Each structure stands twice: as C-alpha cells, then as structure tokens.
Amino acid sequence: MRNLKPVLSLFAAAIIFSGCVTTHRSGNPHGLPPGQQKKIYGTKSAKPFAPGQQKKQ
C-alpha cells in the first residue's frame, strides 16, 4: 500500500501536466513568408498567404 501512493501521485501529476503542452502553431504551416509562398504557388498576390489578411472563422 505504501508503494501505491507515490505511483498514483506521479500518475496524477503526469496527467495534470500533460494538458499544458500545446503543439498547434499559429500562422502558416510551412513557416515561409507570404512573398515566398506566392512565388512557390505562382500567384500574382501574396494577400491570400498573409495571416493578417485572412478572415476569422
């Protein structure tokens, strides 16, 4: 019974702290500036790739 209490407390701490980790990055997924994405995709304007020009959903 003595060994069970530290194991349960470590397990509870792991569950609590695992909720604090975020993996979602905001911005574009490729990490490129809008002008570089424009060149890659061959469009005339970088506006669709700029995060400040996107509508919130």
C-alpha positions in Angstrom: 0.0 0.0 0.0 2.9 2.3 0.6 4.3 1.8 -2.9 0.9 2.6 -4.4 0.6 6.1 -3.1 3.7 7.6 -4.8 2.9 5.8 -8.0 -0.6 7.2 -8.1 0.6 10.7 -7.2 3.2 10.6 -10.1 0.5 9.3 -12.4 -1.9 12.1 -11.4 0.9 14.7 -11.9 1.7 13.4 -15.3 -2.0 13.7 -16.3 -2.3 17.2 -15.0 0.9 18.5 -16.7 0.3 16.7 -20.0 -2.7 19.0 -20.6 -0.4 22.1 -20.5 1.5 21.1 -23.6 0.4 22.6 -26.9 1.6 21.6 -30.3 -0.5 23.8 -32.5 1.4 26.6 -34.2 -0.4 29.7 -35.4 0.4 31.2 -38.7 1.3 29.4 -41.9 2.1 25.7 -41.6 5.3 25.9 -43.8 7.0 28.7 -41.9 7.5 30.7 -45.1 6.8 34.4 -45.5 3.8 35.3 -47.7 6.0 36.6 -50.5 7.9 33.3 -50.7 4.7 31.3 -50.7 3.4 33.5 -53.6 6.5 32.6 -55.6 6.1 28.9 -54.9 2.4 28.7 -55.9 2.8 31.1 -58.8 0.0 33.6 -57.8 0.2 37.3 -58.5 -0.7 38.4 -55.0 0.7 37.4 -51.6 -2.6 38.6 -49.9 -4.1 35.0 -49.6 -1.0 33.8 -47.8 -0.7 36.7 -45.3 -2.3 35.8 -41.9 -3.4 39.3 -41.3 -5.5 39.3 -44.4 -7.5 36.1 -43.5 -11.0 36.2 -42.1 -11.5 34.7 -38.7 -13.7 31.7 -38.7 
